[in-house]
Amino acid sequence: MDAARVREANGALVIEYGVGGAQGKLEHWQYDTFRITWGDPQFGTSPVTFRLGADGKVAGMTIPNQQLPLVFSRR
């Protein structure tokens, strides 16, 4: 499975995904869900839901996909 990374860049959250380096800007939508606006317009937008662990820190995230959701765990 490809890896995904969330980082801060110029005051905004950015997600990077996959070997090809797809990138998108994250903006808060509601609760633990954000919206990704992908840098490549053909990908449009995607929701991403963060999962919290018992300690209240992010434990992973899920991005819906047409086949199966992309599920990531924090390393």
N, CA and C atoms as an extended XYZ file, in Angstrom:
225
Properties=species:S:1:pos:R:3:atomname:S:1:resname:S:1:resid:I:1 pbc="F F F"
N         0.850       -1.184        0.000 N   MET     1
C         0.000        0.000        0.000 CA  MET     1
C         0.886        1.234        0.000 C   MET     1
N         0.458        2.223       -0.730 N   ASP     2
C         1.163        3.496       -0.753 CA  ASP     2
C         1.021        4.190        0.594 C   ASP     2
N         1.934        5.079        0.832 N   ALA     3
C         1.912        5.856        2.073 CA  ALA     3
C         1.296        7.227        1.805 C   ALA     3
N         0.795        7.819        2.850 N   ALA     4
C         0.272        9.185        2.781 CA  ALA     4
C         0.909        9.973        3.913 C   ALA     4
N         1.068       11.252        3.677 N   ARG     5
C         1.678       12.104        4.693 CA  ARG     5
C         0.913       13.417        4.761 C   ARG     5
N         0.643       13.869        5.973 N   VAL     6
C         0.018       15.171        6.191 CA  VAL     6
C         1.078       16.066        6.815 C   VAL     6
N         1.209       17.271        6.266 N   ARG     7
C         2.198       18.207        6.788 CA  ARG     7
C         1.637       19.619        6.703 C   ARG     7
N         2.301       20.533        7.373 N   GLU     8
C         1.943       21.945        7.337 CA  GLU     8
C         2.827       22.635        6.311 C   GLU     8
N         2.219       23.478        5.483 N   ALA     9
C         2.977       24.260        4.500 CA  ALA     9
C         2.321       25.632        4.367 C   ALA     9
N         3.047       26.663        4.688 N   ASN    10
C         2.554       28.042        4.566 CA  ASN    10
C         1.233       28.259        5.301 C   ASN    10
N         1.127       27.692        6.495 N   GLY    11
C        -0.053       27.897        7.323 CA  GLY    11
C        -1.252       27.033        6.977 C   GLY    11
N        -1.088       26.096        6.034 N   ALA    12
C        -2.192       25.214        5.643 CA  ALA    12
C        -1.755       23.760        5.784 C   ALA    12
N        -2.733       22.859        5.963 N   LEU    13
C        -2.430       21.433        5.981 CA  LEU    13
C        -2.460       20.907        4.557 C   LEU    13
N        -1.462       20.089        4.229 N   VAL    14
C        -1.321       19.517        2.899 CA  VAL    14
C        -1.181       18.009        3.048 C   VAL    14
N        -1.812       17.253        2.138 N   ILE    15
C        -1.658       15.808        2.121 CA  ILE    15
C        -0.892       15.422        0.865 C   ILE    15
N         0.013       14.471        1.029 N   GLU    16
C         0.763       13.906       -0.097 CA  GLU    16
C         0.477       12.420       -0.101 C   GLU    16
N         0.153       11.876       -1.276 N   TYR    17
C        -0.236       10.477       -1.348 CA  TYR    17
C         0.371        9.808       -2.568 C   TYR    17
N         0.882        8.604       -2.358 N   GLY    18
C         1.287        7.740       -3.451 CA  GLY    18
C         2.661        8.019       -4.005 C   GLY    18
N         3.077        7.084       -4.841 N   VAL    19
C         4.394        7.149       -5.464 CA  VAL    19
C         4.497        8.352       -6.395 C   VAL    19
N         3.407        8.674       -7.099 N   GLY    20
C         3.410        9.805       -8.030 CA  GLY    20
C         3.370       11.147       -7.345 C   GLY    20
N         3.145       11.144       -6.030 N   GLY    21
C         3.173       12.382       -5.275 CA  GLY    21
C         1.962       13.273       -5.445 C   GLY    21
N         0.767       12.684       -5.542 N   ALA    22
C        -0.446       13.506       -5.602 CA  ALA    22
C        -0.509       14.348       -4.331 C   ALA    22
N        -0.836       15.613       -4.492 N   GLN    23
C        -0.911       16.518       -3.348 CA  GLN    23
C        -2.240       17.242       -3.342 C   GLN    23
N        -2.667       17.604       -2.168 N   GLY    24
C        -3.893       18.374       -2.040 CA  GLY    24
C        -3.893       19.171       -0.757 C   GLY    24
N        -4.705       20.197       -0.741 N   LYS    25
C        -4.844       21.047        0.443 CA  LYS    25
C        -6.016       20.532        1.268 C   LYS    25
N        -5.824       20.457        2.573 N   LEU    26
C        -6.868       20.009        3.488 CA  LEU    26
C        -7.567       21.211        4.100 C   LEU    26
N        -8.901       21.152        4.122 N   GLU    27
C        -9.639       22.176        4.861 CA  GLU    27
C       -10.691       21.478        5.703 C   GLU    27
N       -10.858       21.960        6.916 N   HIS    28
C       -11.781       21.335        7.854 CA  HIS    28
C       -13.204       21.412        7.320 C   HIS    28
N       -13.937       20.298        7.446 N   TRP    29
C       -15.327       20.267        7.023 CA  TRP    29
C       -16.233       20.165        8.243 C   TRP    29
N       -16.162       19.035        8.969 N   GLN    30
C       -16.911       18.906       10.221 CA  GLN    30
C       -16.315       17.785       11.063 C   GLN    30
N       -16.339       17.993       12.355 N   TYR    31
C       -15.820       17.015       13.318 CA  TYR    31
C       -14.418       16.553       12.916 C   TYR    31
N       -14.246       15.233       12.670 N   ASP    32
C       -12.930       14.684       12.324 CA  ASP    32
C       -12.745       14.545       10.817 C   ASP    32
N       -13.605       15.190       10.045 N   THR    33
C       -13.563       15.072        8.583 CA  THR    33
C       -13.075       16.364        7.954 C   THR    33
N       -12.172       16.210        7.016 N   PHE    34
C       -11.627       17.321        6.237 CA  PHE    34
C       -11.942       17.067        4.768 C   PHE    34
N       -11.799       18.096        3.949 N   ARG    35
C       -11.959       17.949        2.504 CA  ARG    35
C       -10.601       18.184        1.858 C   ARG    35
N       -10.223       17.283        0.961 N   ILE    36
C        -8.986       17.441        0.195 CA  ILE    36
C        -9.352       18.069       -1.144 C   ILE    36
N        -8.716       19.162       -1.481 N   THR    37
C        -8.810       19.714       -2.832 CA  THR    37
C        -7.482       19.367       -3.498 C   THR    37
N        -7.554       18.384       -4.394 N   TRP    38
C        -6.330       17.879       -5.023 CA  TRP    38
C        -5.723       18.930       -5.941 C   TRP    38
N        -4.388       18.945       -6.021 N   GLY    39
C        -3.667       19.878       -6.875 CA  GLY    39
C        -3.961       19.659       -8.344 C   GLY    39
N        -4.225       18.411       -8.742 N   ASP    40
C        -4.582       18.092      -10.125 CA  ASP    40
C        -6.107       18.165      -10.229 C   ASP    40
N        -6.646       19.121      -10.998 N   PRO    41
C        -8.094       19.324      -11.055 CA  PRO    41
C        -8.895       18.084      -11.475 C   PRO    41
N        -8.285       17.152      -12.195 N   GLN    42
C        -9.038       15.968      -12.618 CA  GLN    42
C        -9.464       15.093      -11.435 C   GLN    42
N        -8.796       15.254      -10.268 N   PHE    43
C        -9.148       14.471       -9.087 CA  PHE    43
C       -10.218       15.150       -8.232 C   PHE    43
N       -10.489       16.417       -8.486 N   GLY    44
C       -11.541       17.123       -7.754 CA  GLY    44
C       -11.273       17.205       -6.265 C   GLY    44
N       -12.283       16.852       -5.464 N   THR    45
C       -12.153       16.880       -4.012 CA  THR    45
C       -12.489       15.504       -3.447 C   THR    45
N       -11.987       15.231       -2.263 N   SER    46
C       -12.243       13.978       -1.557 CA  SER    46
C       -12.371       14.272       -0.077 C   SER    46
N       -13.252       13.544        0.614 N   PRO    47
C       -13.267       13.668        2.073 CA  PRO    47
C       -12.165       12.786        2.671 C   PRO    47
N       -11.691       13.144        3.827 N   VAL    48
C       -10.756       12.304        4.587 CA  VAL    48
C       -11.194       12.400        6.044 C   VAL    48
N       -11.332       11.238        6.675 N   THR    49
C       -11.753       11.187        8.072 CA  THR    49
C       -10.595       10.682        8.919 C   THR    49
N       -10.269       11.429        9.941 N   PHE    50
C        -9.181       11.047       10.839 CA  PHE    50
C        -9.752       10.245       12.005 C   PHE    50
N        -9.032        9.192       12.394 N   ARG    51
C        -9.399        8.378       13.556 CA  ARG    51
C        -8.504        8.763       14.718 C   ARG    51
N        -9.112        8.933       15.877 N   LEU    52
C        -8.348        9.283       17.073 CA  LEU    52
C        -8.150        8.052       17.939 C   LEU    52
N        -6.982        7.964       18.583 N   GLY    53
C        -6.702        6.897       19.526 CA  GLY    53
C        -7.232        7.263       20.901 C   GLY    53
N        -7.079        6.348       21.838 N   ALA    54
C        -7.545        6.571       23.210 CA  ALA    54
C        -6.872        7.781       23.846 C   ALA    54
N        -5.669        8.118       23.352 N   ASP    55
C        -4.938        9.263       23.895 CA  ASP    55
C        -5.373       10.594       23.267 C   ASP    55
N        -6.327       10.540       22.308 N   GLY    56
C        -6.813       11.753       21.654 CA  GLY    56
C        -5.972       12.212       20.485 C   GLY    56
N        -4.898       11.501       20.177 N   LYS    57
C        -4.040       11.843       19.041 CA  LYS    57
C        -4.492       11.085       17.800 C   LYS    57
N        -4.147       11.611       16.638 N   VAL    58
C        -4.526       10.959       15.386 CA  VAL    58
C        -3.856        9.592       15.298 C   VAL    58
N        -4.670        8.555       15.059 N   ALA    59
C        -4.174        7.190       14.929 CA  ALA    59
C        -4.175        6.732       13.477 C   ALA    59
N        -4.939        7.417       12.641 N   GLY    60
C        -5.006        7.036       11.233 CA  GLY    60
C        -6.020        7.883       10.496 C   GLY    60
N        -6.209        7.551        9.214 N   MET    61
C        -7.173        8.281        8.401 CA  MET    61
C        -7.713        7.370        7.318 C   MET    61
N        -8.899        7.720        6.827 N   THR    62
C        -9.550        6.958        5.767 CA  THR    62
C        -9.992        7.916        4.671 C   THR    62
N        -9.665        7.551        3.424 N   ILE    63
C       -10.091        8.319        2.258 CA  ILE    63
C       -10.969        7.390        1.422 C   ILE    63
N       -12.256        7.722        1.224 N   PRO    64
C       -13.106        6.879        0.384 CA  PRO    64
C       -12.537        6.787       -1.027 C   PRO    64
N       -12.799        5.665       -1.676 N   ASN    65
C       -12.309        5.415       -3.021 CA  ASN    65
C       -13.419        4.704       -3.770 C   ASN    65
N       -13.361        4.654       -5.090 N   GLN    66
C       -14.414        3.999       -5.864 CA  GLN    66
C       -14.474        2.493       -5.590 C   GLN    66
N       -13.332        1.846       -5.370 N   GLN    67
C       -13.332        0.410       -5.100 CA  GLN    67
C       -13.390        0.159       -3.590 C   GLN    67
N       -12.298        0.355       -2.937 N   LEU    68
C       -12.192        0.162       -1.482 CA  LEU    68
C       -11.646        1.443       -0.863 C   LEU    68
N       -12.050        1.744        0.368 N   PRO    69
C       -11.493        2.944        1.002 CA  PRO    69
C        -9.993        2.773        1.247 C   PRO    69
N        -9.271        3.868        1.173 N   LEU    70
C        -7.844        3.876        1.498 CA  LEU    70
C        -7.738        4.107        2.985 C   LEU    70
N        -7.194        3.144        3.710 N   VAL    71
C        -7.106        3.223        5.166 CA  VAL    71
C        -5.636        3.283        5.552 C   VAL    71
N        -5.275        4.308        6.301 N   PHE    72
C        -3.900        4.520        6.721 CA  PHE    72
C        -3.815        4.522        8.236 C   PHE    72
N        -2.730        3.956        8.760 N   SER    73
C        -2.451        4.000       10.197 CA  SER    73
C        -1.204        4.830       10.424 C   SER    73
N        -1.199        5.525       11.522 N   ARG    74
C        -0.042        6.379       11.846 CA  ARG    74
C         1.162        5.501       12.183 C   ARG    74
N         2.320        5.909       11.672 N   ARG    75
C         3.570        5.201       11.982 CA  ARG    75
C         4.376        6.017       12.956 C   ARG    75
